[in-house]
Amino acid sequence: MNRRHSEASQRFAERRRREDEAPRLHTEFPKLESLRLEIEERRSGSPVGEAGYIRRIMVDNAPALFVLPCGDPSCKDGGHEITDGLLRALRAGQGRFETEDPCRGQIGSSECQRVLHCIAIATYRP
């Protein structure tokens, strides 16, 4: 249990370091007013999502970095890096866009089978 806690602490510290070093959304996209992510995770090949939530991004102080953990607590070294797709769509001024990302972690000796689907809704100042 202590080892698992230590690994989680290290992952959290690494994520925090990356967030602190990343440029800020308001600097990269001065006209971006709001950003909402509708997140859904499912097992690969399954048409039905297993977990979903909405994440409202605080544009004024949020990092321009979008790394989300895998929703399976048994997954080791997994997660979803959706930064490139989101930043590309924001640079294009898109108001609604979607992206998917498979988890690259491991569950036991097998690959994690979870896929993250994200619908992003952005509004911009004139």
Secondary structure, DSSP 8 states (H G I E B T S, - for coil): -HHHHHHHHHHHHHHHHHHHHS-BHHHH-TTEEEEEEEEEEEETT-SS-SEEEEEEE-TTT-BS--EE--S-TT-BS--EE-HHHHHHHHHTT-SEEEEEEE---EETTEE--EEEEEEEEEEE--
